[in-house]
Amino acid sequence: MQISNVLQRKAGGPAVATVPGGASIAEALVLLAEHRVGALVVSADGVHVEGVFSERDVARGLRERGAALLDDPVRSVMTAQVHTCTPDTRVLDLARLMTEHRVRHVPVVVGDELAGIVSIGDVVKARLDELETEREQLVGYIQTV
């Protein structure tokens, strides 16, 4: 299964919640809550990926700076070294990348333009669906032999 299949099955489709790097962390937290997501792609134009802002970034920042962090810009805590994938990436390959680099959200890009985002939950669900399909095929085969 490819990431393009995962994006098609997502409830929100390929839509991605973004935030400008200059927005305050408090503003970004509102967006996380409104969109009911764990991460936002940091992008000035909604097309080019500058970073990823996640709940983890907030937790780390609060530990280091305390509540004053909320007034700081998103770019001050975002993850700037972003791992991306393409719609053609295999789910298993992305699962491996996410595990090796300990990331939970990976933007999907076509060329250098944002085309979606995949979470670890999306990857796990896709893998479970694949395994269930394989199980059903094996059971069907065994029953016909």
N, C-alpha and C positions, 0 to 999 in steps of 0.2 A: 504494500500500500504506500502511496506517495502522500506528501503533505498537501497537495492540491485536493485530494480526497478528504482529508481532515478538515480543511477550510470549508469545503462544500457542506459538511455535516454539522458544523458549528452553528449554534442557535443564532448568533449574531452575524453569521457568514464571515466574509473576509474583513468586515469593518474593524478598524483599529482606533482605539482611543489614544489621542496624542496630547501633548502639553508642550508649550514653548519652554526652552531652557531658562528663560528669565522669569517665568511665573514663580510665585512663592510656593514653598512646600505646603503651606496651608491650603492654597488654591488647588494644588495637585491632589491633596488628600480628599478634597471635595469631589474632584473628578473620579478618583478611585471608587468612592462610595456611590456616586451617581451611576457609573457604568458597571458597578459590581464586579470589578476586576482587581487583580493583584499587582498589575503593572501597567504603566503607560509608556508609549514610545515618545521619547523626547525629540521634537521636530518643530522647527520654526515655521515650516510650510505645509506640514502634514504629509509630505511626500518623501523627504530625505531623512534618514535615521541619523540622529546625533548621539543618541544614548538611550538607555532604558532606566526608568524610575520605578522602583518597586517598594513594596512594604518593607523588605529587608533593608533597603537603603535608609528608610526612615528610622528603623530600629537602631541601626548602627550610628546614625547621626544623632539621635536622641541620647544614646549612651555617651557619645563624645562631647556634645554641645548643650544638651539639655533642651528645655522648652523654647529657648531663643531660636532654635533651629527652624521653627515654623515660619519665621519671617525671611529666611534665607532663600536664594533662588534654587530651583530644582537642579540646575547644572552643578551646584556645589556638592551634591550627594549622589547624583546619578551614576550609573555604571556607564563609563564612556567607551570601554573596550567591549563592543557588542558582538556576540556571535550571531550570525544570520544563517538562514537557509533559503533554498529556492522551492518553488512549488514541486519541482521534480525530485527533491530530496526524499529518500525512503524514510519511513517512520522509524524503522530500526536504527538507521544511521543517526537520526536526530536524537533518539533516546540515548544512544551511546555518547553523543556530543554533550547532551545535557548532563549526563551522569559524570563524565570526565571533567567537565568544567564547572560543575555544581551551579548550573543556571536553571531557572524555572520558567523563563519566558524567552522565546526566540522570535524576533521579527522575520517575516518571510519577505524576500525582496525579489524583484524582477529587474535585472540590471542594477541600478542604484536606487530604485524607487520602491517604496513600501507597498506591499501587496496583501499583508495580513500579519497575524501574530499567532503563535502556537504556544500553549502552556504545557507544563508537564502533565497536567490533568488530561488535556486533549490527547497527548501521546499515549498515556496509559489507557485511556478509553479506546483509542484506535487499536492498540495492541491486543486488548481484551476481545474486541470485536473480531480481529483476525484469528485469534486462538479459538474463539467459539465457532467461527465458520469452518476452520480446519477440523475441529472436533465433530461437527455435524457431518462433514464430508466423510470422515473416517467411519463414523457410526453407520452412515448410509452405505458405504462400501462393504463393511463387515456384514450388515444385514442382507446384502444381496449375494454374498458369496456362499 
